[in-house]
């Protein structure tokens, strides 16, 4: 194999390995409204935390929010409060929450 073909094959393999994650990223914001109530205590009802103690998550990119939630669930990202919040949620629940908060207005981000 030439170097170019080898690189193209490797690139294709990497892209194909991400397909299962892409299907998961299709969250449904309307399904998350009830689940998001538990988030309001720290992040605010719409993801705009009223205090600097907790991050504002409204308007963040959906894929970023989903990756953060999945990382808390797996333990890759460490925070005891967040880990306990996501431990009993399914991956689809996390995708729905990510979609919900990504769609909320934030003074930090202009709508895309």
N, C-alpha and C positions, 0 to 999 in steps of 0.2 A: 504494500500500500504506500502510496506517496504521502507526503506530509499533509497536503491539502485534503486528500480523501480521508485520512485518519482524523484530522481536525473536524471535518464535516460530520463524520460518523459519530465522533464524541459529542459534538454539539447536538445532533439529533437525539442521541441517547439521553442527554441531560434534559432536553425539552420534553421528551416522552415521559421521563420519570416524574415530571411535574404535573402531568394531566390529572391524576387523582385529586390533587390539591385544588386544581382549578374548578372542578365540579363541586367541591365542598364550599367554595367561596361564594356560591350563589345563595346568600341569605335572604330571608323574607322579613323585612322590618315590621310588618304588621303582626306577625306571629310573636315578636319579641316584646311587645309593649308590657304584658304582664310580667315577664321575666325581668324586664329592666327596672321594675319597682325596687328590687333588692339592691340595685346599683345606686339608687337615688340617695341613700344615706350618706355616701361618700362623694359620689361624682355629680350629684344634683339630678333632678328629675329628667332633664334634657341633656345631661352630660356636661353641663357647664358648672363645674364645682364652685360652690359659694366660698370656698376657702382655698388658700394656697397649699394646704396640707395634702390635698388630693389632686391628681391631674385632671385637666379638662379633656374629655375624650370626644366631645361633640365636634363633628366636622372632620375628624381624622380620617385618613384613608381606610376604607373597609378592609383591605388586605393587611394593613398594618395592625388594626385592631384584632382581626382574627388570629394573626400570627402571635400576638401578645397573649391572647386568651388561651390558645393552644399551648404556648410555652409555659404559662402558669399551670395549666392542667397536667402537663408532662413533668413539671418540676424543673424544666430547663431555665425558667425565669423564676426567681425566688421572691416570694412575698407571702407570708402565712395567711394574711387576710384574703388576698386574691385566690390563693390555692384552695382555701376552704369554700370560697364562693363558687368556684367552677368545678370542683371535684365531682359533683353529681349531675352535671350538665352534659348532654350529648354533644357531639361535634356540630350537629345541625343547630342546636340551641345556641352555640357559640357563634356560628355563622349568622344566625338571625340577629343576635345582639350586636354583632359587628355592623351589620347592615343598618340596624336601627340607629345606632349612635353616629355612624358615618353620615346619615341623612339629617341629623340635627344641625340647626344653625349655630354658629359659633362666632363670637367677636374676633377670634384669633385667625379665622380662615375665611376668605371670600368663597362664595359658592362657585363650584367649577361647572 
